[in-house]
Amino acid sequence: MASSTEDGEEERARRLQATLIAIRERARRLHVDVIDLYKGFLSNRKSWQEVIITAKENLEALKITLEETGDELTYLTTTNAELVGEVVRPLGKERFLVKVNEGDRLIVNCSSLVAQSKLVSGTRVTLQRRTYTIMRILPPKVNTLVHKMVYQHHHGDVSYSDLGGLNHQLEDVRDWIERPLVDPDIFERLGIKPPKGVLLYGPPGTGKTLIARAIASNIDSTFLTVVSSSLVSRYMGESSLMVREMFKYACEHQPCIIFMDEIDAIGRRRSTYGEGETSECYRVLIELLSQLDGFNELDKVKVIMATNRPDVLDPALLRPGRIDKKIEFTLPNEDARMRILKIHASGITKQGDIDYEKVVKLSEGFNGADMRNICTEAGMLALRAGHDYVVPNDFIRAVTKLGEAKKLESSAHYNAGF
C-alpha cells in the first residue's frame, strides 16, 4: 500500500511539473507577443508622429498662403488700382512717365510700397484710378504663342551619344553656341566677341533638328523652338510683333537659345518678293534682321537656324555678325551610316547575328532618317511574320525595300555660294 501511494504522488508531481512547464512556455510566448505588440505600437506611433509633423508644416504653409491671399483681397477691395500701364522712363524725384490707354502718357507718382529701383522702361504697373499713383509692379506680359515655343526637356531627351556620324558638326555647334553660354569669360580674355548664331544647312534627314534637340537636352538654358513659317500672320503687323516678343522673352530668360527651323520660309532673298502674303514675309525678315543687330553680343542669347535650301536665303541674313558660322550637314558616309544603324538597332530585340556591313553597303545614298527607318521597317516585317524579334533577313529585306522607294524621291541640288 505504501508503495502504491508513493507511485501516485510521483505521478501527480510529474503532472504538476509538466503543467508548470507548459504554463512557463505560455507565459514566455505571451511575453514575446506583448513585446512584439509594443514594438508595433512604437513603430506606428513614430509614423503617426511624422504624419502629424508633416500636417503641422502644411498647416503653417496654408496659414501663410491664407494671410497672403487676405492681403491680396484687402488690396483689391480697398484700392482703386484698376488701370494697367507701362513705364516709359523714370523722371526722377519719385515721378515716372507712364503709358496707359493705348498710347496716353501721364506723369505719375509712385507709392512708398513699390521699389522704385525696379521701375525701369517697359515695366508693367497698376495705377490707382483717381490719382494715377503707381501701386504695384506686374509681371511681364508674355504672348501665349511665345510661351508655347519653350522646349520641354522631358519630351524625349536626346543625348550626345545618340548622334551618330555628326562628330564634327556637334563640335562646331558646341563651340559656337554652348561655349559662349557656359564660359563667356574666355571670350573676354581672348578679346573677341562671342558669336550670335549659326546656320545648319544640308539635305533633309541629316540630323539638323536632332542636333538642336541634343543641345537643348544637355545644356541648362531656356530653349525656344519655332518653325519659321508659323511667324507669318495673316494680319499686318502681328508677325513683326511676334518676332519682337520672341526675342524679348529670350532676353528676359537668359541664357536662352532660339532654334528657328525652316528659316528659308521667311529668309528668302528680298528681290523675289511680290505682293500680298510675301510682303508679310518681307516684314518678318526685316524685323528678324533688326533683332539680330539689336541685342548685345555679350548677352546670353544665341540663335540656331536650320534650312534645306541655303541657296535662296537673303545675303543680309547670312553676313557675319548675324550668322557667324555656317555648318554643313552632308549625307553620311559608310562609317557614319554604320554608327547610325548600330545606335538605332541597339534597342531592338534581335535573334541571330546581324550583318551590319552588308546592310550599310546596300544603303548607299541613305540619310540618317533613312537608317533609322531601316530598323523600323525591319521591326514591321518581323511583326508581319508573327515574331517578337528581328532576324538578320528582316534587315536585308528592309534596306532593299527602302532602297527601291528611295529611287522615287527627288534630290535637292544647290550651290550655297557662301
Order of alpha helices (4+ residues) and beta strands (2+ residues): alpha-beta-beta-beta-beta-beta-alpha-alpha-alpha-alpha-beta-alpha-beta-alpha-beta-alpha-beta-alpha-beta-alpha-alpha-alpha-alpha
